């Protein structure tokens, strides 16, 4: 068994899966257990998206540098 972490999805992949999770939850028709699992997956995907966005913001801030203030 490998100790390597699972590869993190791209922002676009995580966002698209999150959209599908939300659609499924909104449509209803799932058991409580299924709904909880979907909610947990949605929370994890939202965290991945936020990490991507935070990383992009850091890169932009580094590229712009401190001299770019208004």
Helices and strands as residue ranges (DSSP letters): H 11-27, H 32-64, G 66-68
